């Protein structure tokens, strides 16, 4: 207990600046603290068949759950509201080719991803200060030409029909720059080059890929400025986007995976949790850059494929191993980012 108390005192409730890399800092005016916002990636793919503890890096502190459980959805909304999260980014990057009208009986996993969101809109609308909701769609994720064959547009049209044209859901959708926000995942590495051509004027569209800082045609090496893409995850110094003359978005994670094996060319080591120091360093960079947005990845992905061990995992939702430590740390870092401490 004394060690836990010391960790909270030294890490969670220590608001001193920490050392982080400064490439790009000072090039653009900072967004005022009161205008800054925080989003977090949110997964809705947990089914009753999920083998928690076998296919996941740990088990949630509240116990195994299905993503459509309304009790869990309410609990998540209350926790994220208490953390001052402004929006969640629902991960639909895997289900671009899923047609809910014809494939529901064949793909219970994709059915859960989408049906749980219906429940989420319903429940979160009743929770005071619950985060708003927007989507990460995945035209690049399935390996198919989803821009050319129309699959991507069909999925976007479904989102517009069900959550924006639908009056009962519209108020819960997150808007940015005067329109609903839609983020398009181009895969990692991106399948669409440095300047994807697809757009939809009903939305504010942003593009995303993983590890922007390792895709040399996507960013300026001297300033670390990303030409177009928000990042799902970074290793080492984060890139950032710029919009209307200010830093727009910086992604922060609690840890990141290695690339390759130590003896292989191009090997990049993992950035482990390290008692919260990785998350604090990444938030510090967002603060130093004066970013409008921090995007935290992620709340509840849980998959071993993305998060091979507890120490090299990113989820913030309280777990059996870490308790609420990273959730509490996130709350305090958001206060610092938004100038509330």
C-alpha positions as CSV (number, residue, x, y, z in Angstrom):
1,X,0.0,0.0,0.0
2,X,2.9,2.4,0.8
3,X,4.3,1.7,-2.7
4,X,0.9,2.5,-4.2
5,X,0.6,5.7,-2.2
6,X,4.1,6.7,-3.3
7,X,3.3,6.0,-6.9
8,X,0.2,8.1,-6.8
9,X,2.0,10.9,-5.1
10,X,5.1,10.8,-7.4
11,X,3.3,10.1,-10.7
12,X,-0.5,10.7,-10.7
13,X,-0.6,13.8,-8.6
14,X,2.7,15.2,-9.6
15,X,2.0,17.9,-12.1
16,X,5.6,19.0,-12.8
17,X,6.6,19.1,-16.4
18,X,8.5,16.0,-17.6
19,X,11.2,15.8,-20.3
20,X,10.0,15.2,-23.8
21,X,11.4,15.8,-27.3
22,X,10.8,19.3,-28.6
23,X,10.8,19.0,-32.4
24,X,8.2,21.4,-33.7
25,X,7.5,23.1,-30.4
26,X,7.1,26.8,-30.8
27,X,6.5,26.8,-34.6
28,X,2.8,27.4,-34.2
29,X,0.7,29.4,-31.7
30,X,-0.8,27.2,-28.9
31,X,-4.5,26.6,-28.8
32,X,-6.0,28.3,-25.6
33,X,-6.4,25.8,-22.8
34,X,-10.2,26.4,-22.7
35,X,-10.5,25.3,-26.3
36,X,-8.6,22.1,-26.0
37,X,-10.4,18.7,-26.3
38,X,-9.7,15.1,-25.6
39,X,-10.9,12.0,-27.5
40,X,-10.4,8.4,-26.8
41,X,-10.6,5.3,-29.0
42,X,-13.4,2.9,-27.9
43,X,-14.0,-0.7,-29.0
44,X,-17.4,-2.4,-29.2
45,X,-16.4,-5.9,-30.4
46,X,-16.6,-7.8,-27.1
47,X,-19.0,-10.7,-27.5
48,X,-20.2,-13.3,-24.9
49,X,-17.9,-15.8,-26.7
50,X,-14.8,-13.7,-25.9
51,X,-12.1,-15.7,-24.1
52,X,-11.1,-13.1,-21.6
53,X,-7.7,-13.7,-20.2
54,X,-6.7,-15.9,-23.1
55,X,-7.1,-13.6,-26.1
56,X,-6.8,-10.4,-23.9
57,X,-3.8,-9.0,-22.1
58,X,-5.8,-8.8,-18.9
59,X,-9.4,-8.7,-17.6
60,X,-11.4,-5.5,-16.9
61,X,-11.7,-4.6,-13.2
62,X,-15.5,-4.7,-13.6
63,X,-15.2,-8.2,-15.0
64,X,-15.7,-9.7,-18.5
65,X,-18.5,-8.1,-20.4
66,X,-20.3,-7.9,-23.7
67,X,-20.1,-4.6,-25.6
68,X,-24.0,-4.3,-25.7
69,X,-24.4,-4.6,-21.9
70,X,-26.2,-1.5,-21.0
71,X,-25.0,-1.5,-17.4
72,X,-21.4,-1.5,-18.6
73,X,-22.1,1.1,-21.2
74,X,-23.5,3.4,-18.5
75,X,-20.5,2.8,-16.3
76,X,-18.1,3.6,-19.1
77,X,-20.0,6.8,-19.9
78,X,-19.9,7.9,-16.3
79,X,-16.2,7.2,-16.0
80,X,-15.3,8.9,-19.2
81,X,-17.5,11.9,-18.3
82,X,-15.7,12.1,-14.9
83,X,-12.4,12.1,-16.8
84,X,-13.5,15.1,-18.9
85,X,-13.3,13.2,-22.2
86,X,-15.0,15.2,-24.9
87,X,-15.6,12.4,-27.5
88,X,-15.0,8.7,-28.1
89,X,-13.9,7.4,-31.4
90,X,-15.8,4.2,-32.2
91,X,-13.6,1.7,-34.0
92,X,-15.4,0.5,-37.1
93,X,-12.2,0.1,-39.0
94,X,-12.7,-3.7,-39.4
95,X,-16.3,-3.9,-40.6
96,X,-16.2,-1.9,-43.9
97,X,-17.4,-4.9,-45.9
98,X,-20.1,-6.0,-43.4
99,X,-23.7,-5.6,-44.5
100,X,-25.9,-5.7,-41.5
101,X,-29.0,-6.6,-43.6
102,X,-27.5,-9.8,-45.1
103,X,-24.6,-10.9,-42.9
104,X,-25.8,-10.6,-39.3
105,X,-26.3,-14.3,-38.9
106,X,-22.9,-15.1,-40.4
107,X,-20.7,-12.6,-38.5
108,X,-21.7,-12.3,-34.9
109,X,-18.5,-10.3,-34.2
110,X,-19.3,-7.6,-36.7
111,X,-23.0,-7.7,-35.6
112,X,-21.8,-6.9,-32.0
113,X,-19.6,-4.1,-33.2
114,X,-22.5,-2.3,-34.8
115,X,-25.5,-3.3,-32.6
116,X,-23.6,-2.3,-29.4
117,X,-23.3,1.2,-30.8
118,X,-27.1,1.5,-31.1
119,X,-27.3,0.7,-27.4
120,X,-24.4,3.1,-26.7
121,X,-26.2,6.0,-28.3
122,X,-29.4,5.2,-26.3
123,X,-27.7,4.8,-22.9
124,X,-25.1,7.6,-23.2
125,X,-27.9,10.1,-24.1
126,X,-29.1,9.7,-20.5
127,X,-25.8,10.2,-18.8
128,X,-24.9,13.8,-17.8
129,X,-21.8,15.1,-19.6
130,X,-21.3,11.8,-21.4
131,X,-18.7,12.1,-24.2
132,X,-20.1,12.6,-27.7
133,X,-19.6,9.8,-30.3
134,X,-17.9,9.7,-33.7
135,X,-16.5,6.9,-35.9
136,X,-13.3,5.5,-37.2
137,X,-14.1,3.8,-40.5
138,X,-11.6,1.6,-42.3
139,X,-11.5,1.7,-46.1
140,X,-7.9,0.5,-46.0
141,X,-8.2,-2.3,-43.5
142,X,-9.6,-5.3,-45.4
143,X,-7.2,-5.3,-48.3
144,X,-10.0,-4.6,-50.7
145,X,-10.3,-1.6,-53.0
146,X,-13.1,-0.2,-50.8
147,X,-13.0,3.3,-52.2
148,X,-13.4,2.1,-55.8
149,X,-16.0,-0.7,-55.1
150,X,-18.3,1.5,-53.0
151,X,-18.0,-0.4,-49.7
152,X,-16.6,2.5,-47.9
153,X,-19.2,4.9,-49.1
154,X,-22.0,2.5,-48.2
155,X,-20.6,2.3,-44.6
156,X,-20.4,6.0,-44.4
157,X,-24.0,6.4,-45.7
158,X,-25.1,3.9,-43.0
159,X,-23.5,6.0,-40.3
160,X,-25.2,9.1,-41.6
161,X,-28.6,7.4,-41.9
162,X,-28.5,5.8,-38.5
163,X,-26.8,8.4,-36.3
164,X,-27.2,11.8,-38.1
165,X,-30.4,11.6,-40.1
166,X,-31.9,9.9,-37.1
167,X,-33.1,12.7,-34.8
168,X,-32.9,10.7,-31.6
169,X,-29.1,10.0,-32.1
170,X,-28.0,13.2,-33.8
171,X,-27.4,15.2,-30.5
172,X,-24.9,12.6,-29.3
173,X,-22.7,12.8,-32.4
174,X,-19.5,14.7,-32.1
175,X,-19.0,17.7,-34.4
176,X,-15.8,19.5,-35.3
177,X,-15.3,22.5,-37.5
178,X,-19.1,22.8,-38.1
179,X,-19.7,19.2,-39.2
180,X,-19.8,15.7,-37.8
181,X,-16.3,14.3,-37.5
182,X,-15.4,11.1,-39.4
183,X,-12.0,9.6,-39.4
184,X,-10.9,7.2,-42.1
185,X,-8.3,4.6,-41.4
186,X,-6.0,3.9,-44.4
187,X,-4.3,0.9,-42.8
188,X,-0.8,0.7,-41.6
189,X,1.1,1.5,-43.7
190,X,-1.5,3.6,-45.4
191,X,-2.9,2.2,-48.7
192,X,-3.8,5.7,-50.0
193,X,-0.5,7.7,-50.1
194,X,0.2,11.1,-48.6
195,X,-3.0,12.7,-49.9
196,X,-6.1,10.5,-50.0
197,X,-8.6,11.8,-52.4
198,X,-11.9,10.6,-50.9
199,X,-14.1,13.1,-49.1
200,X,-17.7,13.6,-48.1
201,X,-19.0,17.1,-47.6
202,X,-21.5,16.1,-45.0
203,X,-18.6,15.4,-42.6
204,X,-15.4,16.9,-41.4
205,X,-13.1,14.1,-42.7
206,X,-9.7,13.3,-41.2
207,X,-7.4,10.4,-42.3
208,X,-5.5,8.1,-39.9
209,X,-2.8,5.5,-40.1
210,X,-0.5,3.9,-37.5
211,X,3.0,5.1,-36.9
212,X,3.0,8.2,-39.0
213,X,6.6,8.9,-37.8
214,X,7.8,5.7,-39.6
215,X,6.2,6.4,-42.9
216,X,8.6,8.9,-44.4
217,X,6.4,10.3,-47.2
218,X,3.7,11.3,-44.6
219,X,5.6,13.8,-42.5
220,X,8.3,16.5,-42.6
221,X,11.4,15.0,-40.8
222,X,12.7,18.4,-39.8
223,X,9.6,19.5,-37.9
224,X,7.7,16.2,-37.3
225,X,4.6,17.8,-38.9
226,X,2.3,15.2,-40.5
227,X,1.1,16.4,-43.9
228,X,-2.4,14.9,-43.5
229,X,-2.7,11.9,-41.2
230,X,-3.7,11.7,-37.6
231,X,-1.8,8.8,-36.0
232,X,-3.3,5.7,-34.3
233,X,-0.1,5.1,-32.4
234,X,3.4,6.4,-32.4
235,X,6.8,5.2,-31.3
236,X,9.1,7.7,-29.7
237,X,8.4,11.4,-30.6
238,X,4.9,12.0,-31.8
239,X,4.0,13.6,-35.1
240,X,1.2,16.2,-35.2
241,X,-1.2,17.7,-37.8
242,X,-1.7,21.4,-38.3
243,X,-5.0,23.1,-39.3
244,X,-5.7,26.8,-39.6
245,X,-2.2,27.7,-38.5
246,X,-2.2,25.8,-35.2
247,X,-1.4,22.2,-34.1
248,X,-4.5,20.2,-34.5
249,X,-4.0,16.7,-33.1
250,X,-1.5,14.7,-31.1
251,X,-2.0,11.0,-30.2
252,X,-1.0,9.8,-26.8
253,X,-0.7,6.2,-25.7
254,X,0.3,4.4,-22.4
255,X,2.8,2.2,-24.3
256,X,3.6,1.0,-27.9
257,X,4.7,-2.2,-29.4
258,X,8.2,-3.0,-30.8
259,X,8.9,-3.3,-34.5
260,X,10.8,-6.5,-35.6
261,X,13.3,-8.4,-33.5
262,X,16.4,-7.0,-31.8
263,X,18.8,-8.6,-34.2
264,X,16.9,-7.5,-37.4
265,X,17.5,-4.4,-39.4
266,X,15.1,-1.6,-38.7
267,X,14.3,-2.9,-35.2
268,X,12.5,-0.4,-32.9
269,X,12.1,-1.3,-29.3
270,X,8.9,-1.2,-27.4
271,X,7.9,1.8,-25.3
272,X,6.5,0.1,-22.1
273,X,4.1,1.7,-19.6
274,X,6.9,2.2,-17.1
275,X,4.7,3.2,-14.2
276,X,2.9,5.9,-16.3
277,X,6.0,7.7,-17.6
278,X,5.3,7.0,-21.2
279,X,1.8,8.4,-21.0
280,X,3.0,11.5,-19.1
281,X,5.8,12.1,-21.6
282,X,3.4,11.9,-24.5
283,X,0.9,14.3,-22.9
284,X,3.7,16.7,-22.1
285,X,4.6,16.8,-25.8
286,X,0.9,17.6,-26.6
287,X,1.0,20.4,-24.0
288,X,4.3,21.8,-25.2
289,X,3.0,21.8,-28.8
290,X,-0.3,23.5,-27.7
291,X,-2.4,21.0,-29.6
292,X,-6.2,21.5,-30.0
293,X,-6.8,17.8,-29.6
294,X,-5.3,14.9,-27.7
295,X,-6.4,11.5,-29.0
296,X,-5.9,8.8,-26.5
297,X,-5.5,5.2,-27.8
298,X,-7.3,3.4,-26.3
299,X,-10.0,2.8,-23.7
300,X,-10.9,-0.9,-24.1
301,X,-9.4,-2.7,-27.0
302,X,-7.9,-5.5,-24.8
303,X,-6.6,-7.6,-27.8
304,X,-3.3,-9.4,-27.4
305,X,-2.6,-8.8,-31.1
306,X,-2.2,-5.1,-30.5
307,X,-1.1,-5.4,-26.8
308,X,1.0,-8.5,-26.3
309,X,1.7,-8.1,-22.6
310,X,0.4,-6.0,-19.7
311,X,3.5,-3.8,-19.7
312,X,3.2,-3.3,-23.5
313,X,-0.5,-2.5,-23.5
314,X,-2.4,0.7,-24.1
315,X,-5.8,0.3,-22.6
316,X,-6.9,2.9,-19.9
317,X,-10.0,1.1,-18.7
318,X,-9.2,-0.2,-15.1
319,X,-7.9,-3.8,-15.1
320,X,-7.2,-6.5,-12.6
321,X,-3.5,-5.9,-12.9
322,X,-3.3,-2.1,-12.8
323,X,-6.5,-1.3,-11.0
324,X,-7.6,2.3,-11.7
325,X,-4.0,3.7,-11.8
326,X,-4.0,4.6,-15.5
327,X,-7.5,5.9,-15.4
328,X,-6.6,8.1,-12.5
329,X,-3.4,9.2,-14.3
330,X,-5.4,10.1,-17.4
331,X,-7.8,12.2,-15.5
332,X,-5.0,14.3,-14.0
333,X,-3.2,14.6,-17.3
334,X,-6.4,15.9,-18.9
335,X,-6.7,18.5,-16.2
336,X,-3.1,19.6,-16.9
337,X,-3.6,19.6,-20.7
338,X,-6.8,21.7,-20.4
339,X,-5.2,24.1,-17.9
340,X,-7.5,23.1,-15.0
341,X,-4.7,22.6,-12.4
